[in-house]
């Protein structure tokens, strides 16, 4: 399956998730979108392993993902969301010290998938946190503290959901009754190739953290964000001031 066809099928699943009021159906569509992305990634890895001659389009690449403008509060939560989505799609990331952009390293189709998922989910995260703040349920916790904690928990829950769907798809592809010979080896070789590319291309120094010492902690906001992350659907996107899900090739 080509990258364009795969993204079109994922988009169709996202529209189905967006169109249902049943949270269980939305969860099923979300998991299906991630499993499709993983299955396509596996198919491409197997195809690359059987290719006598590799083209530039079949090699790992580096892209810049713009997260937001310098000085915008809460950018770390947007970065965390992208990084967790990327991890579920075999994409490695380096992060700017001010959290305004991310360097993504991976195969082109997997970076595209990560960006497609992020574009939908970052909007849902911000809308859900806005609704939580507007409800007043965070009081007396300061608004910025509540918002950051809510969004961190939202991202963590979504990341786990995507990782679980990825794990299921990989188990089916490598150990299920329909597993094709050589799939596990192709995935291992792909992982080694990406790690080698990352070591050569990355210039990252230091350690990035999703939270800062001054951010504060709110258990109630974390619980609310986790619940919202469980309910998150995958759907359309629009412009978002502050957190811009743009992709620079």
N, C-alpha and C positions, 0 to 999 in steps of 0.2 A: 504494500500500500504506500502511495506517495505521501509526503508530508502534508500537502494541501488536502488530499482526501481524508487523511487521518484527522486533521484539524476541523474539517467540515463535519465529520461524524461526531467528534467531541462537541462541537457547537450545537449539533442537533440534540445531543443528550442534555446539554446545559439548558436548552430551551424547554425540554420536557421537565427538567427539574424545576425550572422557574414557573412552569404552568400548572403545577400541582399544589394543592393545599395540604396534601397528606405528607407529613414529615418523613414517614417510612418510605414512601415512594421517592421523595426528594433524595433521601439517603442512598437509595438503590441506584438512582440515576448518577449521583455523584461518584459512587464507587465504580459504577460501570464506565464512567468517563476516564477515571484513573486506570482501571484495568485495561481499557482499550489502548491508552497511551503506552502502558507497560508492554502489552502484547505486541504492539507495533514496533516499539523499541527493540524487543527481543527478536522479532522477525528481521529487522534491519541488521542487527548484530550478527545473526546467523548468515544473512546474505553477504555481509562484508567479509565474514570468515571464509567464504567460498570464492571470493573474488581474487583472480590472479593479479589484477592490476588495480590499485587503489587510486581514486581521483581525489583532488583537493576537497571536493564536496563530501567525500566520505570520511574525512578526518575531523578530529575535534577542532573547535574554534573558540575564540574569546569574543564576547560581546559586552557592551556597557548597558546596564539597565538603570535608567534614571528613576530615582525614588521620589525626590522632592527638592525644594529650594532650601538653601542654607538658612538656618535660623528657625525653621518650622519645628514646632514642638511635637514630640512624639514620633519623629521619623524612625527611631529605632524599632518601634513596633511594626512599621511597614516593612523595614528590612528583615526583621525576624520572620514575618509572614512569607516574604519571597524566598528566603533561605530555606525554610522548611518545605515549601512547595518544591523548590529546586532539588532538595535532597531526595524527595520521593520520586524524582525523575532523573536521577543520576547526573545532576549538574552541580559542580563545585562553585563556590563563591568566595571572592575577596571583597571586603567592604571598606568604603571610604571612611576615614576617621570621623567625618561629620555626618555620616549616614545618608548623604545625598545621592549616592549611586553605588551600584554593585557591579563588579566584574564577574560575569558568568562564564564558566568554562565547561564545555560539553559538546555533544554532537548537536548539529543544528536543529534537528526535529525535536530534541528534548528541551532545548532552550525555548523554542517556539511554544511547546506545550506548557512549560512552566509559566511563560509570560501570559498565555491565554487564561490559565487558571488564576494567576495573580490578579489580572485585570478585573475579573469578576469578583474575586473574594475580598480584595482590598476595599472595594466599594461597599460590599456587605458589612465588612468589619466596621467601617466608619459610620454607616447608617445605624447599625445596631448599637454602637457606643453612644451615638447622638441620642437615640431613643432612651437608652439607659440614663444618661445624664438628664434629659428632659423630664424623666419620670420623677426625679428627686430622690430615688432610692439610694443614691450614693451618699447622701448627707449623713453626718457632718464631715465626711472625708472631702478634702479639697478636690475641685473638679478635675484638675490636670492629673492628680494622683489616681483618681478613680478611672479616668479615661485610659491612662497608660496601662494600669493593671488589667482593666477589662480587655484591651486590645492584645496584650501579651497572652492572656489566657485563651482568647479567641484563636489567635494564631497557633498556639500550642495544640489545641484540640483539633483544628483543621489539619495541621501537619500530621498528627497521629492517624486521623481518618485516612488521609491519602497514603501514608506509609503502610497501613494495614491492607489497603486495596492493592498496593503494589506488591506486597509480600504474597498475597493470595494469588495474583496473576503469575508471579515468578514460580511459585510452588506448582501451579498447574502446568506451566510450560516445561519445567525441568523434571518433575517427579510424577506428574499425572499420567493416566493411561494413554493420552494422546501426545506425550512428550516426544519431540523429534530428536533423533540421535545427534549428538554434538552440541545441543543447545547450551548445556551447562558450561562446556568448554568455551563456546563463543562468548558467553556472558563474562566468564573469567578473563578472557583475552581482552574484551572490551573494557573491563574495569582496569586492567593493567595499563592499557593504552591511554585511558583518560588520566590515570594517576601519573604516568610518565609525562604526558603533555602538561598537566598542571604543574608538576615540579619544574619543568623547563620554562613555562610561560609566566608563572606567578612571581610577583615581586613583593608580595605581602610581608609586612613586618608587624610584630606585636599581636595582641589578642583583642578581639572585639567582643563586647558584651551587650546583650539586649537591654539591660537595665543599668542605671547609674546609681551611685551611692546616695544621691539626693532625690531619687524618684519617689521614695516612700512606698509603703505596701498597704493594700486593702484586700482583706480576705473576701469581703462581700462582692467587691468589683471583680475579683478573680473568678468567683463562683458564677457570677452573672455572665462574664465573658465566656467561660467554659460552656455554659448552657447555650449561649448564642452560637458558639462554634459547632456544637452538636447539631443545631438546626440549620446551619448555613447551607445555602443552595448555590448552584453554579448557574450564572445567567449572564445577561447583557452588561454593557459597560457604558460609561460616559465620562466626561472630563471631571476631574476631582481637584479642586484647588488645594495646593500644598503637597499632596501625594499624587504624583503624575505617573501612571503606569505606562510610560513610553519606552520604546526599545530603539536603541541606536546600534546599527549594524556596522 
